[in-house]
């Protein structure tokens, strides 16, 4: 397989050496860019000459994807907790203050997971997080400004970045920083997954696989069961995720009914993309991004008709697992496997929407308050408010709203984006943005 590696100079040799020493089935051409904006031009020129393209990370991958049509297989080295752990431990070794960090790209949940793993109480850590907007033309400049402002305001901080251009500029300015780079195992795994996707794509003898997906109507305990507007809104979210999953497995999509979809793919592509059904990305995506649930059935067959019949049978089995996103698989010989659940699912006996419960568990804010904010966002059709606006919309006291905002802000579910003066005078009020 011939692969173009689109990578910054800082990590080019590291990745090349790992690939050459461990991957015999890949012919690698390394193409270095000095600025992530140049990656668009490179991909436009070369992608038709390669079986696949591997990007240095999700940021450059997402930026290029928003400007260039994918004409071969694309992949990237994912943001992984092991890379972040390496950067933090390296900073700790050089006696940096890792309890006061300025960091970009990673999520607050990933950062917390790493600190929990290394045994540091996350409540004692002050995290200044820059949320990268992957479609921005000013990622480097904005991230640099963010880190340098934090350094100016608080001298004893540790800067951690996943952005090579930022790391390069900080080094030029003699500012200490630590870069989260892909580890050897991540590099190897990412290339192997790219190769599996390639072999699945070129195998024209793959068996037909059908997938039935039904968006389940909310049960009596669901917070959206009595509001048709919220149900339709959430149903549309799930539909979008289903189409994203279909694109990933190169499936044809049939909208069978109002809440049922049929996807037709091939055995090898589906098994490769789901890691032999140990990691069905759609189940995870719905748990993280929607309040609805789905029942998924996967059926194998020598013909599309046979595969569809078995997929419908499998979906019926999935529906019996109430209040959970699960999948069942029925193979050609009739053997049924399941229920298959999200790889990242945390079990809960509480029959209430997992998304809001997850936020509540992380932030110690009650589900009721989070739901009031969620409803305010949907009712007002915006996600930016002052505390006073929220207090009126949610029928809560101004003090309670402020305390709740502070808790959500600590874990990245709220960010302060500006200030507002009533009538041009008086004490300024914070303008906050929800990331729920």
Secondary structure, DSSP 8 states (H G I E B T S, - for coil): -EEEEEEEHHHHHHHHHHHHHH-TT-EEEEEEESSTTHHHHHHHHHGGG-SEEEESSHHHHHHHHTTS---SEEEE----HHHHHHHHHHHHHTT--TTEEEEESS-HHHHHHHHHHTT--GGG-EEEEE---TT-S-HHHHHHHHHHHHHHH-SS-EEEES-HHHHHHHHHTT---EE----HHHHHHHHHHHHHHHHHHH-TT--EEEEEEEEE---TT-TTTT-HHHHHHHHHHHHHHHHHHHHHTT-EEEEEETTEEEEEEEHHHHHHHTTTTT--HHHHHHHHH-S-EEEEEEEEESSHHHHHHHHHHHHHHHHTSTTS-EEEEE-TT--EEEEEE-TT-------S-HHHHHHHHHH---HHHHHHHHHHHHHHT-SEEEHHHHHHHHT--HHHHHHHHHHHHHTTSEEEEEEE-GGG-SS-EEEEEE--
